[in-house]
Amino acid sequence: MDSMSGMHFSDSNRKVDYVLVYHYRKRLTQHTSMAIVSNGETKKGGLNLQQDNGQHTPQEAQVIELDPLDTLEEEKRLQREEYECNLVAAGLEIEKDIENKSQGLNFVRIHATWQVLSREAELLKIKMPTKKMYEIKKEEGIIKKLSEIWCKLSEPLQPQVPQEDTRMKSLSYPFSREKMYLYNIRDKDTFFDNATRSRLVYEILKRTSTKTRNSMGISTLIANNVYEAAYPLHDGEYEYQNDDMNERKLLYREWARYGVFYKFQPIDLIRKYFGEKIGLYFAWLGLYTEFLIPSSAVGIIVFLYGCITIESDIPSKEMCDQHNTFTMCPLCDKFCDYWNLSSACSTARASHLFDNPATVFFSIFMALWATMFLEQWKRLQMRLSYFWDLTGLEEEDKAVEWHPRPEYETKLLQKKLKNKNMNTENTNEVNKLTWNDRMPGYAANFGLILFMITLTFSAVFGVIVYRITTSAALSFSTNETTRSNVRVTVTATAVIINLIVILILDEIYGAVAKWLTEIEMPKTEKTFEERLILKAFLLKFVNSYAPIFYVAFFKGRFVGRPGHYVYVFDGYRMEECAPGGCLMELCIQLSIIMLGKQLIQNNLFEIGIPKLKKLFRKMKDERTEPKEMDTNQPKDPQQWDLDYRLEPFTGLTPEYMEMIIQFGFVTLFVASFPLAPLFALLNNIIEVRLDAKKFVTELRRPDTVRAKDIGIWYNILSGIGKLSVIINAFVIAVTSDFIPRLMYQYAYSQNGSMHGFINHTLSYFNVSHLKAGTQPENSPFAQDILFCRFKDYREPPWSPNHYEFSKQYWAVLSARLAFVILFQNLVMFLSVLVDWMIPDIPKDISEQIKKEKSVLVDFFLTEEHKKLKLIESFITCDKRKHESGTKDQRIRAASFSQFNQSQKGSIVSFSSQHTEV
């Protein structure tokens, strides 16, 4: 199919800038409908909109009784006709096909003329390139040489797309119809590209209203099912192998395929096709993925260090030594026997892979990594803002932000009508939604968010109960293998349950957050988006990290001690950490939830759900539309047909949310899982191409939106970076054995080594102090045991203060708190230092912005000077003509006087000759 097929009106001349889709249903006695409208005119076989709406509808109302479905359909038709008339009145040109089936889809094609485009561009203050080009200053010296070497090395990684001249830049200025001479307008049809044209048309669609049901804008009409969809067209097909190349096909070939995963992203082309907001998202995602490379390398080194030093780790050796008979207290009442610590050898060795001194260094490194990533993003953002002409976007934002959302205006109109009926005199309250109007929405927000957070905690508590009860049930088993693998079985199944609950609640929370934001009635689109993001992030953050927080900071802290355990229910003890500590279990929990979310939610859901929705919509259309031949339908499907079959674009919030939650996994608990950056990197390599393919091939073309930054997402990233410092400090100090080992080596060890550390951390308990009914039943060696050991710092049973916390406990606790304070302040200081050392705006960009301002002033002065000279030349020419004309009149007057004297008797004849002259 030709790439230009379906991109123009039937005259093959006017470009389709936007498409509206609606579903129609004819009744039995249907009047003739409009076929094609262009500036209020119709082609053969149709009627004018205004005539159709004003002449025979009242007559039909007197003759025909309509059933409820017909009444609703008639109301929608009237709304469509009024809306389309208003669009035509706004200067847009419209074309649509004859409704020659009993029911079906119809496409309204919209074209914007030059007059409309220039008017809207001036209203929105859109920056357009002028005639002036200026040279961009290049690096010099060693930086220039390094840049040249990098360009040569990275040449195979560059996408094969048209590159703009990096040495020259076009000077841009907000469009003005009074200053048309400033711009390089070679062709009015191509001066505004397709993305800009569709954006300008969409602004008209947003603010065009209808009096019927007080509908405000296309969004409200779609919500009321008057129209089914509204979208700009893609630039043709992307798969056909022909010589006609378009930007969509180019993006697919060089960006949206898994085969080009190793190439850089064509960010400039992405921005040109999809707009600045989507361009910034992919630029941010690309930078984040690049920054994961060094953090992954360091994480692998830390993991390998744990593998290499595992054989020389003295505490692990002591725990695994069969000669060290550490008889441990029973793990449950009655059915669990005494056990030897050496049976937990494998757990202790595995814990060392993640619980070693290198993890402290890695936590500091990742905190500084997060700071450097955010600083580098600010620099890249400024660079893109300069090259994409976004540096003065604040003025343009003010021109757009004042326009309220259609839903807000509809609510305001309803309030005005209500107050008009009640004859309210307070006009200030009528012109805006007050606190009283918003109070029900705020109350619903507070109540439901609190309920959702409680629901998340309830789900976590439910999994805790599952672990406790399952652990107790498996301990009763007569199978030796089952009893020996209780901890592994319970941990694995509980984590999988947690993952399933998280995935289900994530989908629910996304829908709930959107509904809560809608009933809150924010005034502008920007406010709506920010509030939606905050609600969704709060709910999903709590949902994703609540199970991990429990394992990291609460599990094993409230167990009690032998003889005085804490019970959840009657007979069910609170669960304890493994002998090697909770860090290994935290690592398992973190890795399974992170990998599960990435594999299932970020990849399978993104691939599978759009395909299922597409299939469902196709089946629905086939079921609702009768099998009738459409004589107007061409053989090949038009571009608007193909685009309608694609999924609608719902915003970037889900894309950002995936990456922000992943950023939390990478930074918040990285002390327990150094391989998190590596798995994030592998996921993101796929994610970039998956998102690219989705945008190019599976989604309708989004409306282009200009944005100077990533908005509130940056603040969330910065907050996570700061929170990660505190959390990692507590993970190292509280969850790991780093502080107890450090304290033992330098405060309690006789020779400064780690020998005797395991014995130091285990307390004694007299088995005769066990409560009646909790002693192990049928234990083969119960009578030979006087004391059992348990992990804690408590006084021995022969001490006067038996089983009270020992001095070592308070010393270690003090050291933990001191480490948290020291670590937090040190890392925060280093982060602030890095922030201060790296300027937010690159020096070359700062200089270029200053240069651009001076070039702009010079260009204006030059053009105004040229214009002034041109006016002066016109005035001079006009004066000369006027002077020569006066001189000619004097000569003619003298000649006329002489002629009059010689022809006194021929007055009538002269008059007739003079009239002819």
Residue pairs with C-beta under 8 A, 6 or more apart in sequence:
1 237
1 240
1 636
2 236
2 242
2 244
3 235
3 236
3 237
3 240
3 242
3 244
3 246
3 249
4 236
4 244
5 236
5 636
5 638
5 639
6 16
6 233
6 637
6 638
6 639
6 640
6 641
6 642
7 15
7 16
7 233
7 235
7 236
7 639
8 14
8 15
8 16
9 15
9 16
9 38
9 93
9 95
9 109
9 111
10 36
10 95
14 93
14 111
15 111
15 189
15 194
15 197
16 109
16 110
16 111
16 233
16 639
16 640
17 110
17 111
17 112
17 194
17 197
17 198
17 200
17 201
17 232
18 109
18 110
18 198
18 201
18 202
18 205
18 230
18 231
18 232
18 233
19 107
19 108
19 109
19 110
19 229
19 230
19 231
19 232
19 233
19 640
19 643
19 644
20 107
20 108
20 110
20 205
20 218
20 227
20 229
20 230
21 105
21 106
21 107
21 108
21 227
21 228
21 229
21 230
21 640
21 644
22 76
22 80
22 105
22 106
22 108
22 226
22 227
22 228
23 103
23 104
23 105
23 106
23 228
23 624
24 73
24 77
24 99
24 103
24 104
24 105
24 106
25 69
25 73
25 102
25 103
26 99
26 101
26 102
26 103
27 66
27 70
27 73
27 74
29 60
29 64
31 52
31 56
31 60
32 45
32 46
32 47
33 46
33 47
33 52
33 98
33 99
34 42
34 46
34 47
34 48
34 49
34 52
34 81
34 96
35 42
35 43
35 44
35 45
35 46
35 96
35 97
35 98
36 42
36 43
36 46
36 95
36 96
36 97
37 46
37 49
37 84
37 88
37 94
37 95
37 96
38 93
38 94
38 95
39 88
39 93
40 48
40 49
40 50
40 85
40 88
40 89
41 48
42 48
42 49
45 98
46 98
49 81
49 84
49 85
49 88
50 85
52 81
53 78
53 81
53 82
53 85
57 78
66 74
75 212
75 213
76 225
76 226
78 212
79 210
79 212
79 213
79 215
79 221
79 224
79 226
80 226
80 227
82 210
82 211
82 212
83 208
83 210
83 215
83 221
83 226
84 94
84 108
86 208
86 209
86 210
87 94
87 110
87 204
87 205
87 208
88 94
90 116
90 204
90 208
91 112
91 113
91 115
91 116
91 119
92 110
92 111
92 112
92 113
92 116
92 201
92 204
93 110
93 111
93 112
93 113
94 108
94 109
94 110
94 111
95 108
95 109
95 111
96 106
96 107
96 108
96 109
97 106
97 107
97 632
98 632
99 106
100 630
100 631
100 632
101 625
101 626
101 628
101 630
102 626
102 628
103 624
103 625
103 626
104 625
104 626
104 628
104 630
105 228
105 621
105 625
105 644
107 638
107 640
107 641
107 644
109 640
110 201
112 120
112 197
112 200
112 201
112 204
114 188
114 189
116 200
116 204
117 192
117 197
117 200
118 175
118 177
119 177
120 200
120 203
120 204
121 128
121 175
121 192
121 196
121 200
122 174
122 175
122 176
122 177
123 203
123 399
124 200
124 203
124 396
124 399
124 400
125 174
125 175
125 395
125 396
125 399
126 174
126 175
126 196
126 200
126 396
127 172
127 173
127 174
127 175
127 389
127 392
127 396
128 172
128 173
128 174
128 175
128 183
128 191
128 192
129 170
129 171
129 172
129 183
129 184
130 170
130 171
130 172
130 173
130 182
130 183
130 184
130 859
131 182
131 183
131 184
132 170
132 171
132 855
132 859
133 168
133 169
133 170
133 171
134 168
134 169
134 171
134 851
134 852
134 855
135 167
135 168
136 166
136 167
136 168
136 169
136 848
137 844
137 847
137 848
137 851
138 144
138 167
139 147
139 844
154 264
157 262
157 263
157 264
158 263
158 264
159 254
159 255
159 260
159 263
159 264
159 265
159 266
159 269
160 253
160 254
161 250
161 254
161 266
161 269
162 269
164 268
169 387
169 848
169 852
170 184
171 852
171 855
171 856
171 859
172 389
173 179
173 182
173 183
173 856
174 395
174 396
175 183
176 182
181 863
181 867
182 859
182 863
183 191
185 191
192 200
193 272
194 232
194 233
194 235
195 232
195 272
195 273
195 274
195 275
195 704
196 704
198 232
198 233
198 701
198 703
198 704
199 275
199 703
199 704
199 705
201 232
202 218
202 230
202 232
202 703
203 400
205 217
205 218
205 230
206 217
206 218
206 219
206 403
206 406
207 217
207 403
208 217
208 218
209 215
209 216
209 217
209 409
210 221
213 224
214 410
214 413
214 414
214 417
215 221
215 224
215 226
215 406
215 410
216 406
216 409
216 410
216 413
217 406
217 409
218 227
218 230
218 406
219 405
219 406
219 407
220 406
220 407
220 410
221 227
222 228
222 229
222 230
223 407
229 644
229 648
229 700
231 643
231 644
231 648
231 649
231 700
231 701
231 703
232 701
232 703
233 639
233 640
233 643
233 701
234 248
234 639
234 642
234 643
234 700
234 701
235 246
235 247
235 248
235 249
235 273
236 244
236 246
236 248
236 249
236 639
237 248
237 249
237 642
238 248
238 249
238 251
238 252
238 256
238 696
238 697
239 249
239 252
240 249
247 269
247 272
247 273
248 273
248 696
250 269
251 266
251 269
251 270
251 273
251 692
251 696
252 693
252 696
252 697
253 260
254 260
254 263
254 266
255 263
255 265
255 266
255 269
255 270
255 689
255 692
255 696
256 689
256 692
256 693
256 695
256 696
256 697
257 689
257 693
258 686
258 689
258 693
260 689
261 685
261 686
261 688
261 689
264 286
265 282
265 283
265 286
265 688
265 692
267 279
267 282
267 283
267 286
267 384
268 279
268 387
270 278
270 279
270 282
271 278
271 279
271 280
271 384
271 388
274 695
274 701
274 702
274 704
275 702
275 703
275 704
275 705
275 706
276 388
276 390
276 704
276 705
276 706
276 707
276 708
277 652
277 704
277 705
277 706
277 707
278 652
278 695
278 702
278 705
279 384
279 388
280 381
280 384
280 707
280 709
280 710
281 652
281 655
281 656
281 710
282 688
282 691
282 692
283 380
283 381
283 384
284 377
284 710
285 655
285 659
285 684
285 687
285 688
285 691
286 688
287 373
287 376
287 377
287 380
288 373
288 659
288 663
288 684
289 681
289 684
289 685
289 688
291 369
291 372
291 373
291 376
292 666
292 677
292 680
292 681
292 684
293 681
294 369
295 365
295 366
295 369
295 666
295 677
296 677
296 678
296 680
296 681
298 362
298 365
298 674
298 677
299 362
299 670
299 674
299 675
299 676
299 677
299 678
300 674
300 675
300 678
301 358
302 358
302 359
302 361
302 362
302 674
303 353
303 354
303 674
303 675
305 356
305 358
306 352
306 353
306 354
306 356
306 358
307 353
309 352
309 356
310 316
310 349
310 352
310 353
313 349
313 352
313 356
314 753
314 754
314 755
314 757
315 348
315 737
315 741
315 754
315 757
315 758
316 345
316 348
316 349
316 352
318 324
318 755
318 756
318 757
318 758
318 759
319 326
319 341
319 342
319 344
319 345
319 348
319 579
319 580
319 758
320 342
320 345
320 348
320 349
321 342
322 342
324 341
324 342
324 758
324 759
325 340
326 340
326 341
326 342
326 758
326 759
326 762
326 789
327 338
327 339
327 340
327 341
327 785
327 787
327 788
327 789
328 338
328 339
328 340
328 341
328 579
328 788
328 789
328 790
329 338
329 562
329 765
329 767
329 788
329 789
329 790
330 336
330 337
330 338
330 339
330 776
330 788
331 339
331 475
331 576
332 471
332 472
332 475
332 573
333 571
333 573
333 773
333 774
334 773
334 774
334 775
334 776
334 777
335 472
335 475
335 476
335 776
335 777
336 475
336 776
337 776
337 779
337 780
337 782
338 776
338 779
338 781
338 782
338 785
338 788
341 579
341 758
341 762
341 789
343 484
344 578
344 579
344 580
347 578
347 579
347 580
347 584
348 579
348 580
350 580
350 584
351 578
351 580
351 581
351 583
351 584
354 583
354 584
354 587
354 672
354 673
354 674
355 580
355 581
355 583
355 584
355 736
355 737
355 738
357 738
358 674
359 671
359 672
359 674
359 732
359 736
359 738
360 671
360 732
360 738
362 670
362 671
362 674
363 670
363 671
363 728
363 729
363 731
363 732
363 823
363 827
364 823
364 826
364 827
364 830
366 666
366 667
366 670
366 677
366 724
366 728
367 667
367 721
367 724
367 725
367 728
367 827
367 830
367 831
368 827
368 830
368 831
368 834
370 667
370 720
370 721
370 724
371 721
371 831
371 834
371 835
372 834
372 838
374 714
374 717
374 718
374 721
375 834
375 835
375 838
375 840
376 838
377 714
378 840
379 838
379 839
379 840
379 841
379 842
381 708
381 709
381 710
382 840
382 841
382 842
382 845
383 842
383 845
384 390
385 391
385 393
385 708
385 709
386 845
386 848
386 849
390 706
390 707
390 708
391 708
391 849
393 706
393 707
393 708
394 708
396 706
397 708
401 524
401 526
402 524
403 524
404 412
404 523
404 524
405 522
405 523
405 524
405 525
405 528
407 518
407 521
408 433
408 521
408 522
408 523
411 433
411 437
411 521
412 431
412 432
412 433
415 430
415 433
415 437
416 430
419 430
424 430
433 521
433 523
437 521
438 520
438 521
440 519
441 516
441 519
441 520
441 521
442 520
444 516
444 519
445 516
445 519
445 520
445 535
448 512
448 516
449 516
449 535
449 538
449 539
452 509
452 512
452 539
453 539
453 542
455 505
456 505
456 539
456 542
456 543
456 546
457 546
459 501
459 505
459 546
460 498
460 546
460 547
460 550
463 494
463 497
463 498
463 501
463 547
464 550
464 568
464 575
465 568
465 569
466 494
466 497
467 490
467 491
467 494
467 575
468 568
468 572
468 573
468 574
468 575
469 572
470 489
470 490
470 493
470 494
471 486
471 487
471 490
471 575
472 571
472 572
474 482
474 483
474 486
474 489
474 490
475 483
475 486
477 483
482 489
487 578
491 585
491 588
492 588
495 547
495 588
495 589
495 592
495 593
496 592
496 596
498 547
498 589
498 593
499 592
499 593
499 596
499 597
499 600
502 543
502 544
502 547
502 593
502 597
503 596
503 597
503 600
503 601
505 543
506 540
506 543
506 544
506 601
509 536
509 539
509 540
509 543
510 536
510 540
510 654
512 539
513 532
513 535
513 536
513 539
514 532
514 536
516 535
517 528
517 531
517 532
517 535
520 531
522 528
522 531
526 711
529 651
529 653
529 711
530 711
530 712
532 653
533 653
533 656
533 657
533 711
533 712
533 713
533 716
534 712
536 653
536 657
537 657
537 660
537 716
540 657
540 661
541 661
541 664
544 593
544 597
544 661
544 664
545 664
545 668
547 589
547 593
548 586
548 589
548 590
548 593
548 669
551 582
551 585
551 586
551 589
552 582
552 586
552 669
552 672
552 727
552 730
552 731
552 734
552 735
553 730
553 734
553 735
555 575
555 577
555 582
555 585
556 575
556 576
556 577
556 582
558 566
558 574
559 565
559 566
559 573
559 574
559 575
559 576
560 566
560 573
560 574
561 763
561 765
561 790
561 792
561 794
561 803
562 765
562 769
562 770
562 788
562 790
563 765
563 769
563 770
563 771
563 803
564 803
565 573
565 574
566 573
566 574
567 573
567 574
568 574
577 585
577 791
578 584
578 585
579 791
581 735
581 736
581 737
582 735
583 672
583 731
583 735
583 736
583 737
586 669
586 672
586 673
586 731
586 735
587 672
587 673
590 665
590 669
590 672
590 673
590 676
591 673
591 675
591 676
591 679
593 665
594 662
594 665
594 673
594 676
594 679
594 680
595 679
597 661
597 662
598 662
598 679
598 680
598 683
601 658
602 658
602 662
602 683
602 687
603 683
603 686
603 687
603 690
606 690
606 691
606 694
607 690
610 647
610 694
610 698
610 699
613 647
614 645
614 646
614 647
614 698
617 645
618 645
643 700
643 701
644 700
646 698
646 699
646 700
647 698
647 699
647 700
648 699
648 700
649 699
649 700
649 701
649 702
649 703
655 691
656 710
656 713
658 687
659 684
659 687
660 713
660 716
660 717
660 720
662 680
662 683
662 684
663 717
663 720
664 720
664 724
665 676
665 680
666 676
666 677
666 680
667 720
667 721
667 724
668 720
668 723
668 724
668 727
668 728
669 676
669 727
669 728
669 731
670 676
670 677
670 724
670 728
671 728
671 731
671 732
671 736
672 731
672 735
672 736
695 702
721 831
722 828
725 823
725 824
725 827
725 828
725 831
726 820
726 824
728 823
729 819
729 820
729 823
729 824
729 827
730 820
732 738
732 739
732 819
732 823
733 739
733 816
733 817
733 819
733 820
733 823
734 816
737 761
739 812
739 815
739 816
739 819
740 757
740 761
740 812
741 754
741 757
742 815
743 808
743 811
743 812
743 815
744 754
744 756
744 757
744 760
744 761
745 752
745 753
745 754
745 757
746 752
747 811
748 760
748 808
749 755
749 756
749 757
750 756
760 808
761 791
761 793
762 789
762 790
762 791
763 789
763 790
763 791
763 792
763 793
763 794
763 795
763 796
763 803
763 806
764 787
764 788
764 789
764 796
764 797
765 787
765 788
765 789
765 790
765 797
765 803
766 786
766 787
766 797
767 775
767 782
767 785
767 786
767 787
767 788
768 786
769 797
775 782
776 782
787 797
792 809
793 805
793 806
793 808
793 809
793 812
794 803
794 804
794 805
794 806
794 809
795 801
795 802
795 803
795 804
795 805
795 806
796 802
797 803
899 910
900 910
903 909
903 910
